[in-house]
Amino acid sequence: MPLRFRQRILTHLSHDTYRPAPAREIAKQLRIEGAERDIFHQAIDQLAEFGEIEVDDRGLVRLPSAGEEVTGTLRVNARGFGFVIPDQKVREGDIFVPPDNLADAVSGDRVRVKLLIRRGRHEKGRGGAAGAGGGGGRDRIGRVIEVIERGQSKFVGVLRKEGKTWVVEPDGRSLRDPVIIRDPHAKNAKPGDKVVIELLHYPSGPYQGEGVILEVLGEAGRPSVETQAVIAAFGLRDHFDEDVLEQARQAARSFDDIDEYLRSHPAPLSLDGGAPPHVREALAEREDLRNEFILTIDPPDAKDFDDAISITHDTASDEWTLGVHIADVSHFVRQGSALDEEARERGNSSYLPRLVLPMLPEVLSNGVCSLQEGVPRFTKSVFITLDSRGKVLAQRLAGTIIQSNKRLTYLEAQALIDGDEKEARKHARTETTYTEELIAALKRMDRLARILRDRRRRDGMITLNLPEVELRYDEEGHVIGVEPEDDAFTHTVIEMFMVEANEALARTFDDLGLPLIRRIHPDPSVGKMEVLQTYARVAGVSLPESPTRRDLQVLLEATRESPAARAIHFAVLRTMTKASYSPALIGHYALASDHYTHFTSPIRRYPDLTVHRAMAAFLERTDNGRRVPGGRKREQLAKDLLLDDRILDEDQLIQLGRHCSETEVTSEEAERELRSFLVMQFLAENHLGDTFTGAVTGVSAGAVFVSIEQYLVEGVVPVSELPGPSRGGDRWRLNDRTHRLHALKSGLSIGMGDEVEIQIVAIDLATRRMDLRVTSLAPASPTRPGRKKPHADPAHGSRKRAEGEGYRRRQKNRGGYKRGRRGRKST
């Protein structure tokens, strides 16, 4: 099946606003044109053949009905009811399960539910409204009849004594009620300890769950203890088995002879008879770049330097040659080894507050794979030739040896570009001799990055201006304050160069017709675009029926200085889908990239390591990238590569992509969970009852969600607590057209993006819930301020590029290239 259309079709059909339509109309709605339409219709036919969609006698396309039973994943709300997300999309959408129908299922379980009919309610199914082929006038609910697979059996919480009964109050919201512990003394636990438990009996109806303590982590509330609790709750791997560590040590030691030989033989390398056979074999095909001026730019506390840059500019032709050099992790991590299997299982490094759980043992990630200053290192390099407007003219791949000339931090590099060496020294982490060659290279990097950014803006790259902050901690790990994240342009410099390298790898394999794991970011769904159009109309900007990236740029620019700016940025953000890993030829919407993969961080992302292995197979058959054939020889090259075990087939890549997408989400959720706890703990101890400025991040019929801008942590305001003529004296209603809450008596309104003054009322650290009270609404809501004429440069003034995956506080990977303690974000 054409993978690039499958998910787009299913997502489109599952949106609340979709109504059954012929395939040709769906193609029009999805802006699929030309030769792509034939492939699109093939996808429709195959989806129908596999039962994932239905096409009726009139040619109308819709999702299948749920039938009598559905299997899927249960998500339980804090108020006790749940929704089952079906394994296969159905027109009824997610199935509502009342509290009494949950049996002993808990949030995260995979369950089988029987569908029941509740009369007198209107069905809200996808494409199933009355008159559209649905069951109108009926509402279906579910009853759990089987737990197929437990989402988790281990939980963390705080041990308490209630009368004569010992219980654990669980963290998070998977379990809502305390769990009975019969023998807390078996692990010498005491009241107030944070413990890991395993459920023996799951809660069901009026009966509490029962569990046994597996591990005592320590006193609840201590940052180190809470960190271990999050690691346990999310199933993160925080240690390496001895066989994995030994393989890593052996891999690192294997470089000793190579390192010694390179240090005694200056560049350019000429292998002599004195080189041991294993050294000769390792160096034979590599291009020696140790005489090239190469540098790294990373966060101040980084240890795993996985990317380095070289750059030249030909003034006569006004052409640039950009070299992106990435640590050759695949040389040290052999495919199928215990070390490789552990890295695959982790999927990625996890960056928790003040703690990194690396994908690879540190003897590799911080040692021979780290591109440290002044030492020879194996790399895989991409050389890209660009013209004066940033258009790619040529590209070449190679296995290389580099020796970084200088390790810089972002602020240090920015100060040098700005001509302030005194400021640069404040941010240095190595010796502070700054040569003319270094400063010239930095200025070239700055200039080329701006050219590339301008080119991407012309191509339609989406840029959002969203706040970001860094937490400050004391020695024990408690939050003591925040500071704005630095906005040095050098972050964008590295981002632009890494994106170019990632595209070059994706293009290479696409040209050969070879499968590759890609970083895909699909177009926003038509339904979400319709919601965005509503926000745009309220802000006084009209979007066309089928908005393009350019239209979104115009919208962002037109509202940039208006009261509606914040709401529009949030709305655009929520319109975006989440990027993920897949072999599908989908491209990256927010980056305006037709071909995109992840190649530049093999130390911390397993998909990148997979791409490195595919690249190694390519280099072996092309004289290290020097001789890439054309015509029939090129076809033969592709056939030969398909037989190489390092080129994974599509099915393998689908499974790998799904696994790595899941581990990425798990790591992000763990980071968000711990960050929320630490910030809320700080607020509970220091600011309970205080007022702050906040931004509305979402509204529903029953609640308003507000992020405290100073700390970027979110709380909830019940609609019943919204201000009015008197407490409880006004009635608020959600307007489905404007997506704002309106007070029927006072005429006040509140919606996403509004600035409000809030007071912290209560904080429940166990559930990570913060209750707020709105003390003052925005002086004027952004309703029709007047139409604005769009600027020609729609991205001017924006600081952060959004990948389309969410608000920064929620940590869903929605912007920038660098993230976490390491400073790395994933585009």
MIVEXKOL-800187 format. One record per residue (C-alpha): x, y, z. Coordinates in steps of 0.001 Angstrom, whole numbers, padded with zeros to 6 digits, always signed. Example, Ala and Ser with C-alpha at 12.3 -4.5 7.8 and 13.67 -1.06 7.14 Angstrom:
BEGIN
+012300-004500+007800+013670-001060+007140
END
This chain:
BEGIN
+000000+000000+000000+001284+003551-000777+002326+004456+002766+002439+008189+002179-001344+008331+001665-002632+005725+004104-002378+007794+007286-003502+011011+005594-006661+009324+004343-007498+007689+007671-006810+010869+009643-009001+012886+007272-011882+010424+007497-011655+010280+011305-012038+014023+011899-015320+015165+013478-016105+017488+010562-015727+014857+007827-018812+013788+005928-018817+010856+003456-017545+011966+000060-016356+010364-003197-012661+009577-003544-012196+012342-006106-013579+014902-003643-011287+013616-000889-008313+013979-003252-009366+017576-003868-009723+018235-000137-006225+016817+000469-004778+018817-002464-003553+015705-004279-002934+016513-007913-001479+015189-011149+000167+011789-011261-000174+011509-007476-003920+010966-007905-003391+007521-009431-001337+006463-006408-003972+008016-004126-006765+005981-005744-004633+002840-005383-004406+003592-001651-008205+004036-001468-008761+000695-003221-006311-001131-000963-007713+000416+002219-011162-000736+001133-009825-004202+000310-008253-004512+003774-011450-003335+005467-009933-000128+006860-012471+002014+004975-015831+001448+003304-016977+002610-000131-020742+002388-000614-022773+001932-003819-022697+005697-004423-018901+005765-004144-018955+007581-000801-015966+006826+001393-016076+006544+005160-014624+004581+008037-016192+001232+008954-018615+000954+011838-017360-000334+015164-019835-003202+015127-020702-004977+018376-017213-005059+019914-014046-003005+019692-010476-003596+020853-008255-000687+021699-006307+001216+024329-008112+002610+027372-007441+006151+028611-009115+007034+031926-009987+010610+032822-009297+012047+036282-013088+012156+036848-013348+008369+036499-014730+007777+033022-012625+006568+030120-012297+006389+026350-011135+003429+024301-008999+004405+021310-009746+001643+018768-006860-000295+017222-008474+000401+013850-010146+003739+013233-013945+003523+013211-016584+006094+012369-017803+006224+015973-014403+007546+017002-013125+006891+020519-015580+004881+022601-016829+006462+025829-016748+004105+028842-018610+005223+032014-016906+004589+035391-019213+001669+036223-018293-000072+032960-014506-000126+033424-014373-003435+035339-010775-003819+036578-009179-002054+033590-006868+000898+034219-005537+003594+031983-003128+002248+029377-004610-001261+029212-005498-002812+025876-009083-003914+026236-012056-005416+024441-015293-003515+024925-018875-004373+024087-020818-001501+022556-024114-000567+024130-026755+001788+022815-027798+004720+024939-030881+006264+023427-031817+009915+023368-028328+011186+022554-027076+012313+019158-024224+010323+017684-021041+012277+017077-019267+009716+014980-016775+010421+012243-018685+010718+009018-021661+009161+010731-024029+012051+011356-027689+011729+010568-028213+011967+006851-024641+010948+006174-025057+007247+006559-024751+007120+010338-027066+005981+013029-028278+009472+014091-030227+009841+017311-028245+007197+019213-025089+007373+021268-022876+004346+021752-020972+003669+024943-018682+000813+025860-018381-001768+028616-015042-003466+029205-015478-007227+028874-011807-008250+028718-008389-006869+029513-006290-008199+026643-002963-006771+027789-002001-004710+030792-000421-001394+029947+001657-001638+033083+001786-003717+036237+004312-001611+038155+003383+001746+039629+004984+004267+041942+003470+006179+044817+003760+007296+048431+003220+004872+051300+000640+006051+053855-001166+004537+056839-004917+005039+056988-006089+003779+060356-004771+000229+060513-004460-000125+056748-001329+000568+054745-001921+002050+051314+000072+003559+048489-001242+006758+046937-000210+006334+043300+001506+009048+041292-000050+010270+038075-003548+009461+036898-003385+005834+035744-004696+004704+039124-007161+007015+040828-007558+005338+044207-005092+004182+046885-003730+000643+046594-003810-001607+049673-000435-002993+050822-000648-006005+053144+002992-006279+054228+004835-002942+053935+007539-004062+056367+008920-006711+054003+010988-003943+052353+011447-001877+055531+009266+000867+054097+007990+003654+056313+005234+006270+055908+006166+008975+053445+008456+006744+051382+008202+006705+047624+007869+003070+046578+007546+000940+043456+004668-001527+043666+003302-004350+041554-000441-004843+041441-001656-008253+042531-005343-007369+042178-006511-004497+040032-009190-002110+041335-012690-003049+040215-015880-001209+041083-016034-000689+044866-012989-002882+045493-009574-001297+045923-006528-002660+044192-003946-004638+046169-000222-004630+045587+003173-005567+046907+006172-003283+047350+009029-004130+045001+011433-001324+045858+011748+001539+048301+013132+004603+046526+013436+006919+049508+011733+009927+051023+009025+011307+048734+009632+014832+047480+013402+014634+047223+014394+015391+043607+016650+012348+043333+013861+010101+044621+011248+011648+042329+013627+011189+039403+013934+007480+040150+010170+007301+040531+009626+008723+037050+012220+006347+035603+010378+003410+037173+006903+004654+036233+007789+005083+032558+009897+001964+032296+013040+003824+031242+016264+001852+031230+018751+003413+033641+021582+000877+033625+023453-001321+031166+024018-005044+031615+027629-006111+032028+027833-007805+028613+026697-004558+026971+029242-002536+028932+032008-004969+028042+031182-004752+024347+031299-000963+024614+034685-001115+026349+036062-003444+023690+034759-001165+020938+036418+001811+022586+039710-000079+023051+039659-001089+019393+040337+002546+018554+043506+002768+020683+045878+001491+017980+044139+003614+015349+044396+006704+017529+048091+006073+018205+048807+005598+014498+046942+008754+013513+048694+010844+016139+052083+009715+014808+051150+010170+011134+050055+013696+010265+047619+014447+007461+047351+013768+004616+047419+010128+005589+049575+007726+003608+049334+004178+004899+052807+002644+005176+053933-000907+005748+054195-000269+009495+050446-000034+009947+048957-003131+011636+046427-004958+009420+043393-003967+011518+044517-000318+011466+045094-000434+007729+041650-001961+007172+039928+000682+009315+041686+003602+007598+041943+002361+004010+038739+003857+002623+038480+006977+004744+039105+010503+003524+041556+012324+005796+040207+015758+006751+042507+016477+009662+044033+019436+007811+040574+020972+007277+039394+023657+009696+036509+022012+011578+034677+023129+014711+031828+022117+017009+029158+024273+018680+027242+022744+021581+025616+023580+024933+028045+024435+027739+027432+021183+029655+027563+018855+026633+029893+015865+026586+028652+013918+023570+029672+016065+020614+028141+014293+017639+028291+016961+014899+031023+019202+013517+031121+021768+010722+033502+022888+007990+032692+025646+005513+034305+027372+002530+033133+030092+000178+034337+030620-003395+034105+034366-003968+034594+034009-007737+031563+031752-008234+029779+032849-005020+029309+029186-004169+029472+027577-000763+030740+024170+000315+029242+023034+003592+030722+020002+005349+028644+018315+008059+030652+015680+009915+028804+013240+012184+030317+010797+014674+030633+007368+013014+028847+005394+015716+028129+002518+013314+031857+001718+013235+031753+000886+016946+028246-000574+017370+027991-003749+015329+024574-004630+013963+022875-007408+015923+025265-007271+018900+024048-007030+022497+025174-003411+022462+023110-002759+019337+020042-004527+020707+020183-002456+023893+020436+000766+021868+017497-000318+019727+015405-001143+022769+016045+002305+024249+015410+003973+020898+016914+007253+022053+018633+008950+024945+016257+010366+027550+016913+013867+028868+015357+014318+032288+015959+017421+034405+019589+017168+035569+019959+013581+034329+020677+011945+030981+019857+008289+030355+022081+007667+027330+021240+005333+024482+024847+004137+024469+027286+003592+027363+029245+006735+028110+032567+005098+027255+031324+005475+023663+028928+008444+023747+031266+010670+025756+034472+008944+024574+035595+007667+021179+032313+008671+019496+032440+012231+020802+034063+014743+018433+036288+016300+021058+038682+019105+020318+042164+018187+019162+041771+014409+018809+041255+012275+015677+037789+010837+015256+035956+008686+012709+033039+010454+011056+030563+010166+008233+030447+013366+006245+028096+015136+003867+029519+017794+001534+026921+020118+000019+027603+022755-002642+025145+025663-002651+024720+028781-004751+024344+032348-003501+020634+031833-002724+021131+028563-000870+020067+026243-003681+021752+022843-003565+023971+022364-006620+025718+019122-005661+026259+016774-002746+028685+014024-001791+028834+011473+001012+032054+010059+002499+033582+008154+005374+036135+010487+006936+038654+011214+009675+038466+014633+011329+040220+016467+014134+038139+019289+015564+040072+022542+015810+037778+024209+018314+034951+023354+020713+032603+026313+021223+029397+026929+023158+026420+028612+021512+026776+031901+023377+030541+031875+022944+030216+031419+019178+027532+034109+018982+029700+036595+020839+032590+035921+018451+030325+036466+015457+029206+039742+017069+032840+040770+017596+032808+040627+021407+035696+038407+022536+035342+039536+026141+031773+038259+026224+032807+035070+024410+035315+034189+027144+032515+034299+029747+030854+031353+028026+033925+029339+027031+034553+025791+028199+037991+025407+026584+041104+027537+026098+040163+031000+024805+042590+031736+022023+040455+032853+019085+042267+032810+015761+041386+034808+012670+040640+031532+010900+038094+030599+013575+036322+033943+013495+036251+033957+009688+034726+030464+009674+032058+031533+012180+031115+034561+010118+030815+032379+007024+028605+029981+008972+026409+032840+010144+026062+034207+006614+025247+030854+004998+022732+029945+007729+020840+033183+007070+020804+032404+003358+019459+028919+004068+016847+030235+006484+015645+032751+003890+015445+029998+001267+013394+027803+003584+011072+030668+004373+010519+031162+000653+009812+027434+000380+007212+027685+003164+008982+026760+006427+006648+027462+009359+008142+029625+012112+006439+030169+015455+007296+032569+018240+006778+030688+021507+008311+031268+024946+010923+028908+026360+012610+028905+029750+015382+027008+031475+014983+025864+035072+017558+026672+037734+018265+024139+040481+020008+024017+043836+022590+021353+044640+019934+018816+045629+017949+019339+042443+015121+021513+043760+013927+024231+041394+014921+027659+042670+013952+029768+039680+013856+030103+035921+015612+032074+033255+014762+032644+029585+016409+030209+027193+019149+031909+025235+018059+032932+021755+021500+033082+020142+021298+032758+016367+024006+030093+016532+021253+027618+017498+019659+028351+014127+023046+028085+012399+023488+024488+013549+019838+023687+012933+019979+024876+009319+023144+022866+008622+021823+019692+010220+018596+019939+008223+020610+020230+004991+022605+017114+005868+019482+015152+006777+017906+016092+003460+021030+015088+001523+020898+011549+002937+017176+011239+002242+017631+012460-001340+020445+010004-001972+018355+006987-001054+015230+008307-002730+017167+008750-006002+018196+005098-005776+014676+003969-004876+015955+002366-001677+013973+002078+001576+015156+004256+004448+013750+005214+007809+012563+008782+007485+011457+011548+009786+007985+012302+008465+005732+015222+009294+002455+014949+007355+000331+017882+006207-002257+019058+008746-005642+017378+008388-008439+019226+006611-010480+019185+009815-007760+020885+011833-007285+023439+009072-010994+024265+009320-010572+024990+013033-007581+027211+012238-009655+029079+009661-012115+029909+012435-009376+031386+014614-008089+033352+011630-011525+034821+010915-011890+035911+014536-008484+037591+014241-009590+039416+011106-007641+037374+008554-009282+035335+005817-007654+032050+004837-008476+030325+001555-010505+027129+001468-007370+024950+001292-004582+026881+003058-000991+026270+001977+002175+026722+004025+002510+030139+002442-000982+031027+003693+000025+030022+007229+003113+032200+006957+000946+035126+005858-001440+034500+008770+001401+034474+011308+002878+037658+009886-000461+039455+009583-001221+038886+013271+002322+039181+014618+001788+042573+016276-001923+042164+017020-003676+041115+020239-004534+037856+018458-000880+036860+017889-000644+034460+020814-003942+032738+019966-002937+032334+016324+000461+030858+017213-001180+028332+019542-003821+027535+016924-001238+026963+014191+000725+024796+016591-002285+022590+017338-003063+022317+013651+000226+020513+013115+000553+016755+013341+003302+015044+015318+006455+014083+013493+007370+010398+013615+009562+007728+012022+008452+005753+008981+009770+004623+005577+006836+006468+003936+007797+009087+001336+005853+011849+003050+008353+014650+003655+008408+017184+006470+005613+019759+006342+006933+022374+008796+010430+022311+007290+009025+022510+003739+011118+019452+002907+010140+016790+000366+012741+014272+001596+013843+014152+005203+015509+011700+007550+017515+011758+010770+021252+011264+010234+022954+013800+012477+022632+012311+015987+023529+008592+016010+024856+008878+019571+021381+009611+020924+018854+008387+018300+018657+004841+016978+017041+005796+013628+020154+007858+012858+022357+004830+013560+020240+002836+011104+020773+005514+008452+024534+005448+009107+024624+001720+008409+022725+002184+005164+025164+004940+004244+028123+002627+005000+026727+000056+002576+026387+002772-000079+029944+004044+000467+031459+000565+000198+030020+000187-003306+030850+003698-004548+034548+004090-003646+033671+006078-000531+031166+008164-002457+033616+009179-005188+032097+007059-007979+028319+006975-007977+027252+005405-011272+024408+006443-013547+022140+004606-015953+022028+000805-015818+024990+000637-013449+023012+002788-011048+020101+000363-011263+022492-002477-010524+023894-000563-007558+020374-000261-006135+019743-003995-006646+023016-004885-004929+022248-002624-001983+018830-004209-001518+020637-007471-000766+022772-005858+001947+021620-006625+005502+022304-003021+006481+019536-001843+004128+016401-002792+006060+013291-003676+004084+010061-001735+004350+008407-004058+006865+011447-003915+009144+011510-000127+008863+007790+000153+009664+008306-001823+012869+011447+000101+013769+009765+003428+013041+006794+002568+015221+009063+001443+018077+011330+004518+017945+008361+006873+017688+006959+005273+020842+010232+005464+022791+010565+009113+021794+007083+009883+023130+007773+007950+026338+010964+009926+026949+009164+013216+026326+006338+012279+028680+008803+011272+031394+010655+014568+031007+007387+016507+031165+006198+014539+034201+009354+015195+036226+009591+018798+035127+005970+019424+036128+006552+017873+039547+009672+019920+040264+008090+023203+039170+004843+022528+041023+006796+021547+044146+008588+024894+043960+005303+026772+043475+003567+024850+046271+006351+025669+048711+006874+029300+047694+003928+030717+045769+000648+029160+046912-001952+031945+046809+000247+034211+044670-000900+035737+041399+000839+035424+038045+000327+036307+034417-000781+033339+032365-001699+032403+028818-004784+030358+027993-003630+027191+026230-007015+025555+025793-010705+025716+026641-013478+023166+026965-017076+023292+028088-015997+022528+031641-012511+023987+032120-009943+026548+031019-006287+025550+030853-003726+028226+031632+000056+028186+031475+001897+030387+033960+004163+032282+031609+007028+032713+034044+007383+028958+034615+005596+027417+031610+003633+025037+033803-000052+024442+033203-002997+024528+035569-006766+024252+035285-009606+026652+036026-013078+025087+036355-015596+027040+034284-017707+027376+037435-014868+029421+038960-014581+031927+036109-015255+035542+037119-018698+037079+036710-021039+039563+038345-020879+037352+041444-019403+033951+042239-021531+031416+040440-023700+034230+039156-022812+033921+035481-023172+031088+033021-020426+030344+030539-021008+028586+027240-018533+027286+024665-019058+028771+021209-018297+026019+018691-017762+028603+015957-015197+030803+017702-013884+028134+020137-014206+030673+022964-016137+030579+026214-018722+033373+026551-020483+034586+029689-024219+034927+029061-024806+037785+031531-021644+039897+031561-020639+039376+027941-017100+038459+028969-015220+035886+026896-012066+033813+027183-010223+031735+024623-006928+030197+023626-004070+032689+023603-005691+035215+025950-003516+036773+028621-005050+036449+032078-004116+037073+035679-004433+033935+037770-004031+032896+041395-002648+029520+042465-005368+027924+044597-004130+024383+045212-001490+021932+043988-001713+018135+044127+001814+016876+043523+000776+013227+043222-001515+013897+040251+000508+016866+038943-002648+018978+039080-002625+022703+039785-005946+024460+040433-006075+028106+039457-008485+031003+039786-008766+033733+037170-008539+037103+038907-008519+039250+035801-009350+038619+032165-007578+040318+029271-008737+043931+028905-010010+043179+025418-010416+039896+023625-009033+039659+020075-012340+039767+018185-012203+041299+014744-009524+043977+015283-009717+044789+011597-008235+043097+008597-004507+043404+008108-002574+043429+004904-000064+040548+004947+003631+041375+004811+005828+040006+002057+008183+038381+004571+005843+036184+006647+008446+034745+009001+010178+038009+009917+010736+038427+013626+009929+034866+014678+012391+033115+016945+011491+029444+016930+010648+027059+014099+007828+024670+014956+007914+021100+013856+004201+020965+014440+004150+018953+017627+002975+021262+020409+003399+023900+023090+006861+023941+024694+005532+023364+028225+003958+020129+027056+007331+018960+025703+005888+017262+022662+008726+017980+020346+007132+020859+018598+009965+023151+017721+013618+023869+017305+016486+021498+016753+018169+021326+020156+016535+020004+023288+016897+019027+026941+019966+019144+029197+022018+018317+026143+020067+021007+024383+018734+018652+021746+015389+018816+020019+014341+016626+017160+013047+018109+013950
END
